[in-house]
Amino acid sequence: MNKTLLSKGCLLIAEPSILGDTSFTRSVVLLTEHSNSGSVGFILNKPLSYTLQDAISDIDASFSIYNGGPVEQDNLYFIHNTPQLITDSVEISDGIYWGGNFDVVKHLINSKKINHHNIRFFLGYSGWDTNQLELELEENAWIVTKNNFKSKLLLQSNQQLWKDKIEEQGGEYILFSNAPDNPMLN
């Protein structure tokens, strides 16, 4: 475990050993906030079965909505790479931003000035209390990596993201990258 990488903007890769955790199995989480009072992030690779238009009727777009995590799943959140267009957003790091003026977002989507490569929506978020994430790292639940994709993070394939990040670890992780979702069914 590399605690030096644990910071806002890093990626948390679920260890293969956390099988059975319905929220985080095979997840890749973008850490959007990390401080002494806790951490917040969004699961990047768990699209839900409905779209933005299903959730907000005055948006004319079929962008996927993702399961951001188990906390506040009745709230919609978003990250994006267009701060020059979406006012009031906060930089996470490396050209990825969180939130902003939602009326502006609706207008930009409806006028086709941004697309699903620029923005990703989440129901809920992943949250950790003070030192909880550090404890999970000590228990080997996560691999911490730098976001080498930077602002192109939103272009990454959902289905391949966890597998690709696990394979980057090398060694025994390559075996886990090709294992079925539920090894008990193998």
ZAZAKOL-519148 format. One record per residue: residue in one letter; y, z, x of N, C-alpha, C, O in turn. Coordinates in pm, whole numbers, plus 32768, in hexadecimal, padded with zeros to 4 digits. Layout:
N
aYZXYZXYZXYZX
...
REM end
This chain:
186
m7F8A80008053800080008000807C800080588084804A80B9
n80DC7FAD803581567FA4808281CC7FD3802E82077F847FE4
k81EF8052803B825D808B7FED82E2804F8013834080527FC3
t82EF8017808C836F7FE180B583987F6B805E840F7F4D8052
l83377F27802283577EB77FCA83777EE27F3C83A87E927EED
l835D7F5F7F1A83737F907E9284097F9B7E79844A7FFC7EA1
s843E7F367E3784CC7F327E1984E37ED07DA7848D7E7F7D85
k85587ED87D6F85807E7E7D05856F7DED7D3585A07DC87DA0
g85297D9C7CE585137D107D08848B7CF17D4384687C7C7D50
c843E7D577D6883B97D3E7DA083567D217D2F83737D367CB9
l82E17CF17D5582767CD77CF582097D3F7D0681E57D637D76
l81D67D6F7C9781637DC97C9780EC7D797C6780ED7D437BF9
i80867D707CBA800D7D267C9A7FA17D8D7C777F807DE37CC9
a7F6A7D837BFE7F037DE27BD57E897DD47C2D7E557D657C40
e7E5A7E427C637DDE7E437CB17D6A7E1F7C557D6B7E447BDF
p7D077DD87C887C927DBA7C357C4F7E377BFE7C097E307B98
s7C627EA77C3E7C207F247C157C567F5E7B937C1A7FBB7B5F
i7CC47F2B7B5E7CF77F657AE27CC47F187A677D097F0C7A02
l7C4A7EE67A727C077EA67A017C037F07798C7BF27F80799F
g7C117ED379157C087F28789F7C8F7F5B78707C997F8977FE
d7CF57F5578C27D7B7F7B78987DB47F04784B7DDA7EA07887
t7DBA7F1077C87DDE7E9C77767E6A7E6877927E837DF17780
s7EC47EBC77BE7F4C7E8E77DB7F577E4878627F9D7DE4786E
f7F127E7D78C67F2F7E50794D7EC07E0579967ED67DD77A05
t7E4A7DF7795C7DE17DAD799F7E137D2079C07E457CDA7968
r7E047CF87A3C7E2C7C737A6E7EBF7C537A547EE27BE17A37
s7F137CB77A5F7FA27CA67A467FEF7C947AC77FC97CC47B32
v805E7C4C7ABA80C47C447B2281457C737AE181737C3A7A7E
v81807CDC7B1981F77D1B7AE0826D7D047B3E82647D1D7BB7
l82DC7CD57B0583597CCF7B50839E7D557B3E83BE7D7B7ACD
l83B57D9C7BAA83FA7E1D7BA484907E037B9984CD7DCE7BF6
t84CA7E277B2785577E097B0E85B37E7E7B2F862C7E6C7B3E
e857A7EF37B3C85C77F6A7B5F856A7FCC7BA384F97FE17B78
h859A80097C0F854E80707C5485B080D27C93860380AC7CE6
s85A581507C6B85FF81B77CA085B6823D7C9D854182457C77
n85FC82A67CC485C2832C7CC285A0835B7C35854F83B57C24
s85DD831E7BCF85C283497B46855382F97B03852E83167A91
g851D82937B4784AD82487B0F84B781B37B2B850B81867B79
s845F81687AEB845680D87B028441808E7A7F840980C47A1F
v847080117A7C84637FBA7A07843B7F317A3984687F047AA2
g83E67EED79ED83C07E647A10838B7E1B7996837D7E53792A
f836E7D9A79AA83387D45794182BC7CFD797482BB7CC879E3
i82537CFA792181DA7CB1794381F97C1C793482227BF178C8
l81E67BCF799D820E7B42799F81A57AE2796A81C67A717946
n81287B0C796380BD7AAB794A80677AC978CF7FF17AA778CD
k80A27B07786980567B2777EF80A07AF0777480DE7B3C772A
p80997A6C775F80DB7A3576E880967A657669801C7A747664
l80E67A7D760480B37AA47581809A7A26752E80B979B8755A
s80647A3674B8803E79C2746680B0798D740F809A793373BE
y812779C4741C8196799073CD820C796D74248211798F749A
t826A792673E782DA78ED7432835D7933740E8364798573B3
l83C2790F745684487944743E8477792173B184B77973736E
q845978AA73858481787F72FF843A78D27293847378EA7228
d83C178FE72AE837B7957725083C479DC724283C67A1771D5
a84007A0B72AC84427A8D72AC84D47A86727E85067AE3723F
i85177A18729F85A67A0B727E85BB7984723B85BA791C727D
s85CE798671BA85CE790A716B864178AC718C863378337177
d86B178DD71BE8721788271DB871F784B726987847819729B
i86AB785472AB86987814732C863677A2731985C877B472E4
d865D772C7345860B76B4733685C4769673BA85E676377400
a856176E973DB851676D574578490771C744D848677887413
s842D76DF748583A7771974808381775B7505830D7753752F
f83E1779B754783C477E275C48360785175A9836778957543
s83027863760482A378D175F882EA79567606834D7963764E
i82B679B975C082DF7A4375D4826C7A88761C81F77A7475FA
y828D7AD8767F82297B1B76D382207BAE76B1827F7BEB7680
n81AC7BE776CB81997C7776C281D67CB27741819D7CA777AD
g824B7CEF773382907D2677A782547DA977D982687DD0784C
g820B7DEC778181CF7E6B77A581C07EC1772981E87E9A76BB
p81867F37773B81637F8A76C881D67FDE768E81C28023762A
v824D7FD976C982BB802D769B831A7FDB7642833D7F6A7664
e8342801475D283A37FD8757583807F48755283D27EED7562
q83077F33752182DA7EAC7502831B7E71748582FA7E00745E
d83747EB9744783BF7E8173D784487E4D740384977E2373AF
n84647E4F748584E27E1D74BA84CB7DA0750E84677D957555
l85297D41750485237CC4754E857D7CCE75C985F17CF675BE
y85487CA9763C85917CAA76BB85877C1F76F885317BD076D1
f85DD7C01775985D27B80779D86057B87782B865F7BD5784D
i85C97B32787F85F87B1C790886167A88791385E17A3778C7
h866B7A647973869479D8797F86C779BA7A0B86D47A137A5F
n86E3793A7A228718790F7AA4879B78C27A9487BE786F7AE8
t87E578DF7A28886278967A0B88D778F579F3890F78F57985
p88FD79467A54896B79A47A3E89F1795F7A288A4C799979ED
q89FE78E57A588A7B789C7A458A8E787479B38AFE78557989
l8A22787579658A29785278D68A1E78CB787A8A5B78CE7810
i89CF792E78A389B679A3784E8A097A18788289EB7A5378E9
t8A737A3778378ACF7AA178608A8F7B2A784F8A307B3C7802
d8AC47B8978988A9B7C1678908A0D7C3178C089D27C96789B
s89D67BD87911894F7BF0794789597C3E79C989C27C437A09
v88E97C7C79EE88E47CD17A65887E7C957AC5880D7C787A9D
e88A57C827B4488477C497BA487DB7CAF7BC787F77D227BE8
i875F7C7F7BBF86ED7CCF7BEC86E47CBD7C8386EF7D1D7CD0
s86D07C407CAD86D57C197D3A86B37B857D4586757B4C7CEB
d86DA7B497DB386B47AC07DD786C57A5A7D66866E7A057D53
g87347A627D1B875079FE7CB5870C7A147C30870E79BA7BDB
i86CF7A897C1A86937AAB7B9986EA7B187B59870E7B7A7B9A
y870B7B037AD987667B5C7A9287247B937A1586C77B5879DE
w87577C0679E887227C4C797487907C56790C88007C7F792A
g876F7C32789087C97C46782088457BEE7822884E7B8E786F
g88A27C1177CD891D7BC777BE89407BB9772B88FD7BF176D5
n89A87B6D771089DA7B5A768989777B05763989657A8F7655
f89387B4375D488CF7AFE758A89067A8E753188C07A2B751A
d89807A9B750089BC7A2E74B189CE79B3750889B8794374DA
v89F579C675848A01795775E38977791975FB896A789F7600
v8911796D760B8889793C7621885C78E575AD8828787875C2
k887079147532884A78C474BD888F783C74BC885177D674A2
h8911783D74D9895C77BE74DC89267761754A891476EA7532
l890D779775BF88DB7745762E8852770A760F883776967630
i87FC775775D08777772475AC878376B975408749764D754C
n87CE76D674D787DB76777468882075F574908806758B7457
s887975FE74F388BE7584752288747543759788A674E575D5
k87FC757875B687A47541761E87E4754476AA87C774EE76FE
k883A75A676C3887975B477478824760977A588387606781F
i87C57656776D8761769B77BD86D97684777B86D1766A7703
n866F768D77CC85E976797797858D76E977CA85BB7746780B
h850C76DD77AD84AF774877D2849F775A7869846477BC7895
h84D276FD78B984D0770F794A8543776779798545779479EC
n85A377817920861877D179418613785F790D865B78B6793F
i85BE787878A985C178FA78668535791E783684E678C67810
r8516799F7836849579CE780384AF7A4A77AE84FA7AA477D6
f846F7A4E773984817ABA76D984067B1476D683957AE776E9
f841F7B9576BF83B57BF976BF83C47C57764984337C7E7625
l83557C7B760D83527CEC75B083237D63760282B67D61763B
g83757DC8760783537E3F7652836C7E3076E783917DC57718
y83587E9E772C83667EA177BD83017F0277F882C17F4E77B0
s82F57EFE7879829F7F5A78C382FA7FC47901835B7FA27945
g82DC804278EB833180AC791E82E1811B79608271813A7939
w831E815579C582E081C37A10834782327A2183BA82177A43
d831F82AD7A0A837583207A21838683367AB7834A82F17B09
t83D883977AD983F083BB7B65836C83CE7BAF8317841C7B84
n835A83887C1B82E5838F7C74826183607C3681FB83637C7A
q826083367BB981E483087B7A81AF82897BBD8138827D7BD6
l8208822B7BD981DD81B07C1A81A981CC7CA7814581917CD1
e81EB82227CEE81BC82467D74813082837D6F80DC82697DC5
l811882D57D09809383107CF8802C82A47CDB7FBD82A87D12
e804E82427C877FF281D47C6A7FD781807CE77F6A814A7CF7
l803A81757D3E8025812D7DBD7FC481797E167F6E813D7E57
e7FD281FD7E1A7F76824F7E697EE882467E337E8882567E7E
e7EDB822E7DB07E5782207D707E24818F7D787DBE816D7D3C
n7E6C813B7DC27E4880AE7DD57E3E805F7D537DE2800F7D41
a7E9C80757CF87EA080297C7C7EEE7FA77C8C7EDB7F487C40
w7F477FA27CF07F9F7F307D027FA67F047D937F957F547DEF
i7FC07E847DA57FE57E4B7E2680787E257E18809D7DE27DB8
v80CA7E4E7E7681597E2F7E7181737DB87ECD814D7DBA7F43
t81B37D507E9781D77CDC7EE882677CB57ECE82A17CD97E68
k829D7C6C7F2A83237C367F1A831D7BC07EBA82B87B797EB5
n83877BAA7E6F83917B347E1883BD7ABE7E6E84347AA47E7C
n835C7A777EA6837C7A037EF983A779897EA783DA79287EDF
f8392798F7E2483BC79207DCD845279217DB6848E78B97D99
k849079967DC4851E79AB7DAB854379797D2084FF799C7CBF
s85AD79267D1385DA78FA7C8E8579789A7C4B8587787D7BD4
k851678677C9484B1780C7C5B843A785A7C2083D6781D7BF9
l844478DC7C1983D979307BE383B179057B56833B79097B34
l841178DC7B0583F578B77A7B83AA78337A6F837D78107A02
l839B77EA7ADC8351776C7ADB82BC777F7AF4826F771F7AE9
q829277F87B16820778107B3A81AC78107AC081D278407A55
s813477DA7AD180D177D37A6680A0785E7A40808178AF7A98
n8099787979BF806A78FC79907FD9791579B57FB6798179E6
q7F8578B1799D7EF678C179B27ED278D27A457E7279177A65
q7F1B78957A9D7EFA78977B2C7F3F79047B7C7F1679217BEC
l7FA779407B457FFC79987B957FAF7A0D7BD27FB77A237C4B
w7F637A587B827F197AC97BB97EB27A9A7C1F7EA77AD37C8C
k7E687A327BFE7E0279FE7C587E3F79D37CDE7E0B79F47D48
d7EAD798A7CD87EEF795B7D537F2079D07DA87F0F79D07E21
k7F5D7A347D677F917AA67DB27F207AFA7DEE7F2E7B307E5C
i7EAF7B077DA77E3C7B507DDD7DFF7B047E537DDE7B417EB8
e7DF27A817E467DBA7A307EB47E0F7A3A7F327DDA7A357FA0
e7E927A497F237EEC7A587F977EC97AD57FE97EE87ADB8060
q7E887B377FA97E667BB27FF07DF17B9E80517DDE7BED80AD
g7DA47B32803A7D347B1280937CBF7B7280847CBB7BC58029
g7C607B6680E07BEC7BBF80E57BA07BC780627B887B628021
e7B7A7C41803D7B2B7C577FC47B767C2F7F447B387C177EDD
y7BFA7C277F4C7C477C027ED57C267B747EA77C2F7B577E30
i7C007B1D7F017BDD7A957EDA7B677A967E7A7B637A487E1B
l7B077AEF7E927A957AFC7E367AC37B277DAA7A957AF17D45
f7B1E7B877DA67B4F7BB97D257BA07B4F7CDA7BA17B4E7C5F
s7BE37AF87D237C357A937CE17BE47A337C8D7C1879F87C2E
n7B657A227CAF7B0E79C67C657AB07A0D7C047A6079CB7BC1
a7AB87A907BFB7A607ADC7BA17A8C7AC67B107B017AAE7AF6
p7A2D7ACE7AB37A537AC07A267AAB7B3579FA7AAC7B9E7A3A
d7AF47B22798C7B4A7B8D79597AFF7C1079447B327C7B7964
n7A867C0579107A327C7A78FD79B07C67794A79567C247918
p79A57CA079C2792D7C8D7A1378AC7CBD79D078407C9379F7
m78B77D14796B78417D45792477FE7CD578D477887CDF78B2
l78497C6B78B678137BFA786B77D77B9178C677A57B2B7896
n77DC7BA5794777AA7B4479A877147B4879B276D97AFC79FF
REM end
